[in-house]
Amino acid sequence: MDCQLEKKGSFRASLAVVGNPGRCGNPTNQDFGYEVKIGINADSLDDNDFVFDHNQIQAYFNSLMVKAIVIPSCEMLALRALKYFYDALAEKPKYIKVSVIADSVSHNVVWDNEKAEGPPEVPESKSLTKGLAELAREAA
């Protein structure tokens, strides 16, 4: 038997976040949505008999923009979130799907245990590197 958690919510970027040509959403957008789906075997529930504490999902997304000075791409935000939730689970999940929504566009990342060759990996963010380089040029 399988158990699934689905959580939808939103988070807001700080006004201090600078523009970045590769960032998630349009340059003036500060509001983002998310959807997270986690599936596990019923015998893999945590110590509280949860798939995952859904409050930790909102807390994760709220924490993203607290100290951010550059917003990466929506895909990179979703990849990082997926890796975070994978690492936070007590047991290996059957699947995780994370969507980051900006400007009514959903950017989806899926990790499926049956298709994966190992845990999810997050590549280096090219958009974040470009954004930080732009900040350095402006400061010089």
Backbone as JSON Lines, residues from 0, in Angstrom:
{"i":0,"aa":"M","n":[0.85,-1.17,0.0],"ca":[0.0,0.0,0.0],"c":[0.89,1.24,0.0]}
{"i":1,"aa":"D","n":[0.44,2.28,-0.69],"ca":[1.19,3.52,-0.79],"c":[0.5,4.63,-0.02]}
{"i":2,"aa":"C","n":[1.29,5.6,0.43],"ca":[0.78,6.82,1.04],"c":[1.36,7.99,0.25]}
{"i":3,"aa":"Q","n":[0.57,9.05,0.11],"ca":[1.03,10.21,-0.64],"c":[0.7,11.49,0.13]}
{"i":4,"aa":"L","n":[1.61,12.42,0.12],"ca":[1.39,13.75,0.66],"c":[1.39,14.73,-0.51]}
{"i":5,"aa":"E","n":[0.4,15.61,-0.54],"ca":[0.35,16.67,-1.53],"c":[0.19,17.99,-0.78]}
{"i":6,"aa":"K","n":[1.05,18.94,-1.07],"ca":[0.99,20.24,-0.41],"c":[1.15,21.33,-1.46]}
{"i":7,"aa":"K","n":[0.26,22.33,-1.4],"ca":[0.34,23.49,-2.27],"c":[0.45,24.72,-1.39]}
{"i":8,"aa":"G","n":[1.2,25.7,-1.85],"ca":[1.34,26.92,-1.09],"c":[2.01,28.0,-1.91]}
{"i":9,"aa":"S","n":[2.45,29.04,-1.22],"ca":[3.12,30.14,-1.9],"c":[4.22,30.7,-1.01]}
{"i":10,"aa":"F","n":[5.14,31.41,-1.63],"ca":[6.19,32.1,-0.91],"c":[6.51,33.39,-1.65]}
{"i":11,"aa":"R","n":[7.19,34.29,-0.95],"ca":[7.43,35.63,-1.49],"c":[8.92,35.95,-1.42]}
{"i":12,"aa":"A","n":[9.42,36.55,-2.49],"ca":[10.81,36.98,-2.53],"c":[10.94,38.33,-1.82]}
{"i":13,"aa":"S","n":[12.08,38.54,-1.22],"ca":[12.37,39.79,-0.54],"c":[12.51,40.93,-1.54]}
{"i":14,"aa":"L","n":[12.19,42.13,-1.11],"ca":[12.38,43.3,-1.97],"c":[13.85,43.54,-2.29]}
{"i":15,"aa":"A","n":[14.75,42.98,-1.48],"ca":[16.17,43.18,-1.68],"c":[16.72,42.33,-2.84]}
{"i":16,"aa":"V","n":[15.94,41.39,-3.31],"ca":[16.41,40.51,-4.38],"c":[16.56,41.31,-5.67]}
{"i":17,"aa":"V","n":[17.72,41.15,-6.31],"ca":[17.98,41.9,-7.54],"c":[17.5,41.12,-8.76]}
{"i":18,"aa":"G","n":[17.37,41.83,-9.86],"ca":[17.0,41.19,-11.11],"c":[18.11,40.3,-11.62]}
{"i":19,"aa":"N","n":[17.75,39.32,-12.39],"ca":[18.7,38.37,-12.96],"c":[18.04,37.87,-14.23]}
{"i":20,"aa":"P","n":[18.72,37.98,-15.38],"ca":[18.06,37.57,-16.62],"c":[17.64,36.1,-16.66]}
{"i":21,"aa":"G","n":[18.26,35.25,-15.86],"ca":[17.89,33.84,-15.84],"c":[17.03,33.48,-14.65]}
{"i":22,"aa":"R","n":[16.45,34.46,-14.0],"ca":[15.71,34.18,-12.76],"c":[14.33,33.59,-13.02]}
{"i":23,"aa":"C","n":[13.76,33.08,-11.98],"ca":[12.41,32.52,-12.02],"c":[11.4,33.65,-12.14]}
{"i":24,"aa":"G","n":[10.56,33.58,-13.13],"ca":[9.5,34.57,-13.29],"c":[9.99,35.88,-13.89]}
{"i":25,"aa":"N","n":[9.08,36.81,-14.07],"ca":[9.46,38.11,-14.64],"c":[10.19,38.94,-13.59]}
{"i":26,"aa":"P","n":[10.96,39.93,-14.01],"ca":[11.82,40.69,-13.08],"c":[11.1,41.39,-11.94]}
{"i":27,"aa":"T","n":[9.81,41.69,-12.08],"ca":[9.1,42.37,-11.0],"c":[8.29,41.42,-10.11]}
{"i":28,"aa":"N","n":[8.24,40.15,-10.48],"ca":[7.46,39.18,-9.71],"c":[8.13,38.84,-8.39]}
{"i":29,"aa":"Q","n":[7.4,38.97,-7.31],"ca":[7.9,38.58,-5.99],"c":[7.14,37.4,-5.42]}
{"i":30,"aa":"D","n":[6.03,37.02,-6.05],"ca":[5.17,35.97,-5.51],"c":[5.29,34.69,-6.34]}
{"i":31,"aa":"F","n":[5.48,33.59,-5.65],"ca":[5.67,32.3,-6.3],"c":[4.76,31.26,-5.63]}
{"i":32,"aa":"G","n":[4.37,30.27,-6.39],"ca":[3.61,29.16,-5.85],"c":[4.45,27.9,-5.89]}
{"i":33,"aa":"Y","n":[4.0,26.9,-5.16],"ca":[4.67,25.6,-5.22],"c":[3.65,24.5,-5.02]}
{"i":34,"aa":"E","n":[4.0,23.33,-5.52],"ca":[3.26,22.1,-5.26],"c":[4.29,21.01,-5.01]}
{"i":35,"aa":"V","n":[4.08,20.23,-3.99],"ca":[4.97,19.12,-3.65],"c":[4.14,17.86,-3.49]}
{"i":36,"aa":"K","n":[4.59,16.79,-4.12],"ca":[3.96,15.47,-3.96],"c":[5.05,14.48,-3.58]}
{"i":37,"aa":"I","n":[4.8,13.74,-2.51],"ca":[5.75,12.73,-2.04],"c":[4.99,11.43,-1.85]}
{"i":38,"aa":"G","n":[5.48,10.38,-2.46],"ca":[4.86,9.06,-2.31],"c":[5.82,8.08,-1.66]}
{"i":39,"aa":"I","n":[5.32,7.34,-0.7],"ca":[6.13,6.33,-0.01],"c":[5.31,5.06,0.19]}
{"i":40,"aa":"N","n":[5.98,4.0,0.57],"ca":[5.3,2.79,1.01],"c":[4.7,3.06,2.39]}
{"i":41,"aa":"A","n":[3.54,2.51,2.66],"ca":[2.87,2.74,3.94],"c":[3.72,2.31,5.13]}
{"i":42,"aa":"D","n":[4.56,1.32,4.94],"ca":[5.42,0.87,6.06],"c":[6.64,1.78,6.26]}
{"i":43,"aa":"S","n":[6.73,2.87,5.5],"ca":[7.85,3.8,5.63],"c":[7.45,5.12,6.28]}
{"i":44,"aa":"L","n":[6.28,5.17,6.92],"ca":[5.88,6.38,7.62],"c":[6.9,6.72,8.7]}
{"i":45,"aa":"D","n":[7.06,8.02,9.02],"ca":[8.05,8.42,10.01],"c":[7.56,8.1,11.43]}
{"i":46,"aa":"D","n":[8.3,8.57,12.42],"ca":[7.99,8.27,13.82],"c":[6.65,8.84,14.27]}
{"i":47,"aa":"N","n":[6.14,9.85,13.56],"ca":[4.83,10.42,13.87],"c":[3.74,9.83,12.98]}
{"i":48,"aa":"D","n":[4.08,8.8,12.22],"ca":[3.17,8.17,11.25],"c":[2.78,9.13,10.13]}
{"i":49,"aa":"F","n":[3.71,10.01,9.76],"ca":[3.53,10.93,8.64],"c":[4.32,10.45,7.45]}
{"i":50,"aa":"V","n":[3.88,10.82,6.25],"ca":[4.73,10.7,5.07],"c":[5.89,11.68,5.27]}
{"i":51,"aa":"F","n":[5.53,12.92,5.63],"ca":[6.48,14.01,5.88],"c":[5.69,15.11,6.56]}
{"i":52,"aa":"D","n":[6.29,15.82,7.5],"ca":[5.59,16.91,8.18],"c":[5.36,18.05,7.19]}
{"i":53,"aa":"H","n":[4.11,18.27,6.81],"ca":[3.8,19.27,5.78],"c":[4.21,20.68,6.2]}
{"i":54,"aa":"N","n":[4.32,20.95,7.49],"ca":[4.77,22.27,7.95],"c":[6.21,22.55,7.53]}
{"i":55,"aa":"Q","n":[7.01,21.5,7.41],"ca":[8.4,21.68,6.98],"c":[8.48,22.11,5.52]}
{"i":56,"aa":"I","n":[7.48,21.77,4.74],"ca":[7.47,22.16,3.33],"c":[7.32,23.68,3.21]}
{"i":57,"aa":"Q","n":[6.32,24.23,3.89],"ca":[6.15,25.69,3.85],"c":[7.36,26.39,4.44]}
{"i":58,"aa":"A","n":[7.89,25.87,5.54],"ca":[9.07,26.49,6.17],"c":[10.26,26.5,5.21]}
{"i":59,"aa":"Y","n":[10.43,25.42,4.44],"ca":[11.53,25.38,3.47],"c":[11.37,26.5,2.45]}
{"i":60,"aa":"F","n":[10.2,26.61,1.84],"ca":[10.0,27.63,0.81],"c":[10.09,29.04,1.4]}
{"i":61,"aa":"N","n":[9.6,29.25,2.62],"ca":[9.73,30.56,3.25],"c":[11.19,30.93,3.46]}
{"i":62,"aa":"S","n":[12.02,29.96,3.78],"ca":[13.43,30.23,4.06],"c":[14.24,30.54,2.8]}
{"i":63,"aa":"L","n":[13.74,30.17,1.64],"ca":[14.5,30.36,0.4],"c":[14.89,31.8,0.15]}
{"i":64,"aa":"M","n":[14.01,32.71,0.39],"ca":[14.23,34.09,-0.01],"c":[14.65,35.01,1.13]}
{"i":65,"aa":"V","n":[14.84,34.46,2.32],"ca":[15.19,35.29,3.47],"c":[16.52,36.0,3.24]}
{"i":66,"aa":"K","n":[17.53,35.27,2.78],"ca":[18.86,35.85,2.57],"c":[19.24,35.91,1.1]}
{"i":67,"aa":"A","n":[18.32,35.59,0.21],"ca":[18.64,35.55,-1.22],"c":[18.9,36.95,-1.75]}
{"i":68,"aa":"I","n":[19.94,37.08,-2.57],"ca":[20.18,38.34,-3.26],"c":[19.95,38.17,-4.76]}
{"i":69,"aa":"V","n":[19.95,36.94,-5.22],"ca":[19.69,36.63,-6.62],"c":[18.77,35.42,-6.65]}
{"i":70,"aa":"I","n":[17.73,35.48,-7.47],"ca":[16.82,34.35,-7.61],"c":[17.28,33.49,-8.77]}
{"i":71,"aa":"P","n":[17.49,32.18,-8.56],"ca":[17.84,31.31,-9.69],"c":[16.61,31.01,-10.55]}
{"i":72,"aa":"S","n":[16.77,30.17,-11.54],"ca":[15.66,29.77,-12.39],"c":[14.63,28.98,-11.58]}
{"i":73,"aa":"C","n":[13.41,28.93,-12.08],"ca":[12.36,28.15,-11.42],"c":[12.73,26.67,-11.37]}
{"i":74,"aa":"E","n":[13.34,26.19,-12.46],"ca":[13.75,24.79,-12.5],"c":[14.78,24.5,-11.41]}
{"i":75,"aa":"M","n":[15.73,25.43,-11.21],"ca":[16.75,25.23,-10.18],"c":[16.12,25.29,-8.79]}
{"i":76,"aa":"L","n":[15.16,26.18,-8.57],"ca":[14.45,26.21,-7.29],"c":[13.76,24.87,-7.03]}
{"i":77,"aa":"A","n":[13.12,24.31,-8.07],"ca":[12.42,23.03,-7.92],"c":[13.41,21.88,-7.68]}
{"i":78,"aa":"L","n":[14.53,21.87,-8.41],"ca":[15.54,20.83,-8.22],"c":[16.11,20.85,-6.8]}
{"i":79,"aa":"R","n":[16.43,22.03,-6.31],"ca":[16.97,22.15,-4.96],"c":[15.95,21.71,-3.91]}
{"i":80,"aa":"A","n":[14.7,22.08,-4.1],"ca":[13.65,21.67,-3.16],"c":[13.49,20.16,-3.16]}
{"i":81,"aa":"L","n":[13.47,19.56,-4.34],"ca":[13.33,18.11,-4.45],"c":[14.46,17.41,-3.7]}
{"i":82,"aa":"K","n":[15.68,17.87,-3.89],"ca":[16.84,17.28,-3.2],"c":[16.71,17.45,-1.69]}
{"i":83,"aa":"Y","n":[16.27,18.62,-1.25],"ca":[16.09,18.87,0.18],"c":[15.09,17.9,0.78]}
{"i":84,"aa":"F","n":[13.92,17.74,0.13],"ca":[12.9,16.84,0.68],"c":[13.36,15.39,0.63]}
{"i":85,"aa":"Y","n":[14.04,15.0,-0.42],"ca":[14.58,13.64,-0.52],"c":[15.51,13.37,0.67]}
{"i":86,"aa":"D","n":[16.43,14.3,0.93],"ca":[17.39,14.13,2.02],"c":[16.73,14.16,3.39]}
{"i":87,"aa":"A","n":[15.61,14.87,3.52],"ca":[14.94,15.01,4.82],"c":[14.05,13.82,5.17]}
{"i":88,"aa":"L","n":[13.7,13.0,4.18],"ca":[12.83,11.84,4.45],"c":[13.59,10.75,5.19]}
{"i":89,"aa":"A","n":[12.89,10.09,6.1],"ca":[13.5,9.01,6.88],"c":[13.82,7.79,6.0]}
{"i":90,"aa":"E","n":[12.97,7.51,5.03],"ca":[13.14,6.37,4.12],"c":[13.14,6.86,2.68]}
{"i":91,"aa":"K","n":[13.75,6.11,1.78],"ca":[13.75,6.5,0.37],"c":[12.31,6.48,-0.15]}
{"i":92,"aa":"P","n":[11.88,7.57,-0.77],"ca":[10.51,7.63,-1.28],"c":[10.34,6.85,-2.58]}
{"i":93,"aa":"K","n":[9.09,6.61,-2.94],"ca":[8.8,6.03,-4.25],"c":[8.96,7.1,-5.32]}
{"i":94,"aa":"Y","n":[8.54,8.32,-5.01],"ca":[8.68,9.44,-5.94],"c":[8.53,10.75,-5.19]}
{"i":95,"aa":"I","n":[9.07,11.79,-5.78],"ca":[8.87,13.16,-5.33],"c":[8.65,14.01,-6.58]}
{"i":96,"aa":"K","n":[7.67,14.88,-6.52],"ca":[7.45,15.85,-7.59],"c":[7.36,17.22,-6.96]}
{"i":97,"aa":"V","n":[8.14,18.16,-7.48],"ca":[8.11,19.53,-7.0],"c":[7.84,20.44,-8.19]}
{"i":98,"aa":"S","n":[6.89,21.34,-8.02],"ca":[6.58,22.35,-9.03],"c":[6.76,23.72,-8.4]}
{"i":99,"aa":"V","n":[7.44,24.59,-9.11],"ca":[7.53,26.0,-8.72],"c":[6.75,26.77,-9.78]}
{"i":100,"aa":"I","n":[5.85,27.62,-9.32],"ca":[4.94,28.32,-10.23],"c":[5.23,29.82,-10.18]}
{"i":101,"aa":"A","n":[5.5,30.37,-11.36],"ca":[5.74,31.81,-11.48],"c":[5.02,32.29,-12.73]}
{"i":102,"aa":"D","n":[4.33,33.4,-12.6],"ca":[3.63,34.0,-13.74],"c":[2.72,32.98,-14.43]}
{"i":103,"aa":"S","n":[2.02,32.17,-13.65],"ca":[1.07,31.15,-14.14],"c":[1.74,30.03,-14.93]}
{"i":104,"aa":"V","n":[3.04,29.88,-14.82],"ca":[3.76,28.8,-15.5],"c":[4.32,27.86,-14.43]}
{"i":105,"aa":"S","n":[4.03,26.57,-14.59],"ca":[4.48,25.56,-13.64],"c":[5.76,24.9,-14.16]}
{"i":106,"aa":"H","n":[6.8,24.92,-13.35],"ca":[8.09,24.32,-13.69],"c":[8.24,23.09,-12.81]}
{"i":107,"aa":"N","n":[8.23,21.89,-13.43],"ca":[8.13,20.63,-12.69],"c":[9.42,19.83,-12.73]}
{"i":108,"aa":"V","n":[9.73,19.21,-11.59],"ca":[10.87,18.3,-11.49],"c":[10.35,17.05,-10.79]}
{"i":109,"aa":"V","n":[10.68,15.88,-11.35],"ca":[10.2,14.61,-10.78],"c":[11.38,13.66,-10.58]}
{"i":110,"aa":"W","n":[11.42,13.03,-9.4],"ca":[12.37,11.95,-9.13],"c":[11.53,10.72,-8.85]}
{"i":111,"aa":"D","n":[11.8,9.63,-9.57],"ca":[11.06,8.38,-9.45],"c":[12.04,7.27,-9.13]}
{"i":112,"aa":"N","n":[11.82,6.61,-7.99],"ca":[12.72,5.56,-7.54],"c":[12.88,4.44,-8.57]}
{"i":113,"aa":"E","n":[11.82,4.11,-9.29],"ca":[11.89,3.02,-10.27],"c":[12.73,3.38,-11.48]}
{"i":114,"aa":"K","n":[12.84,4.66,-11.8],"ca":[13.59,5.1,-12.98],"c":[14.95,5.67,-12.64]}
{"i":115,"aa":"A","n":[15.16,6.05,-11.39],"ca":[16.4,6.71,-10.99],"c":[17.53,5.71,-10.79]}
{"i":116,"aa":"E","n":[18.73,6.17,-11.05],"ca":[19.92,5.34,-10.83],"c":[20.58,5.67,-9.5]}
{"i":117,"aa":"G","n":[19.96,6.52,-8.73],"ca":[20.5,6.91,-7.44],"c":[19.73,8.1,-6.92]}
{"i":118,"aa":"P","n":[20.22,8.71,-5.84],"ca":[19.53,9.88,-5.29],"c":[19.58,11.05,-6.26]}
{"i":119,"aa":"P","n":[18.67,12.0,-6.12],"ca":[18.67,13.15,-7.03],"c":[19.92,14.0,-6.85]}
{"i":120,"aa":"E","n":[20.43,14.51,-7.94],"ca":[21.6,15.39,-7.92],"c":[21.19,16.75,-8.47]}
{"i":121,"aa":"V","n":[21.75,17.8,-7.94],"ca":[21.45,19.15,-8.39],"c":[22.68,19.69,-9.11]}
{"i":122,"aa":"P","n":[22.55,20.01,-10.4],"ca":[23.68,20.57,-11.13],"c":[23.98,22.01,-10.67]}
{"i":123,"aa":"E","n":[25.15,22.51,-11.01],"ca":[25.49,23.89,-10.69],"c":[24.53,24.82,-11.43]}
{"i":124,"aa":"S","n":[24.13,25.87,-10.78],"ca":[23.18,26.82,-11.35],"c":[23.9,27.84,-12.24]}
{"i":125,"aa":"K","n":[23.66,27.76,-13.53],"ca":[24.25,28.72,-14.46],"c":[23.6,30.09,-14.3]}
{"i":126,"aa":"S","n":[22.28,30.12,-14.08],"ca":[21.59,31.41,-13.94],"c":[22.02,32.13,-12.67]}
{"i":127,"aa":"L","n":[22.25,31.38,-11.6],"ca":[22.69,31.98,-10.35],"c":[24.1,32.54,-10.5]}
{"i":128,"aa":"T","n":[24.96,31.8,-11.17],"ca":[26.34,32.26,-11.41],"c":[26.33,33.55,-12.22]}
{"i":129,"aa":"K","n":[25.48,33.61,-13.26],"ca":[25.37,34.83,-14.08],"c":[24.87,36.0,-13.24]}
{"i":130,"aa":"G","n":[23.86,35.75,-12.43],"ca":[23.29,36.81,-11.6],"c":[24.28,37.36,-10.59]}
{"i":131,"aa":"L","n":[25.06,36.48,-9.97],"ca":[26.07,36.93,-9.01],"c":[27.19,37.7,-9.71]}
{"i":132,"aa":"A","n":[27.58,37.28,-10.92],"ca":[28.6,37.99,-11.69],"c":[28.1,39.4,-12.05]}
{"i":133,"aa":"E","n":[26.82,39.49,-12.4],"ca":[26.24,40.79,-12.72],"c":[26.28,41.72,-11.5]}
{"i":134,"aa":"L","n":[25.97,41.17,-10.34],"ca":[26.03,41.95,-9.1],"c":[27.44,42.45,-8.83]}
{"i":135,"aa":"A","n":[28.43,41.6,-9.03],"ca":[29.83,41.96,-8.82],"c":[30.25,43.09,-9.76]}
{"i":136,"aa":"R","n":[29.8,43.01,-11.03],"ca":[30.13,44.07,-12.02],"c":[29.52,45.4,-11.59]}
{"i":137,"aa":"E","n":[28.27,45.36,-11.11],"ca":[27.59,46.59,-10.69],"c":[28.25,47.2,-9.47]}
{"i":138,"aa":"A","n":[28.79,46.37,-8.59],"ca":[29.43,46.85,-7.36],"c":[30.82,47.43,-7.63]}
{"i":139,"aa":"A","n":[31.44,47.03,-8.75],"ca":[32.81,47.47,-9.04],"c":[32.86,48.9,-9.55]}
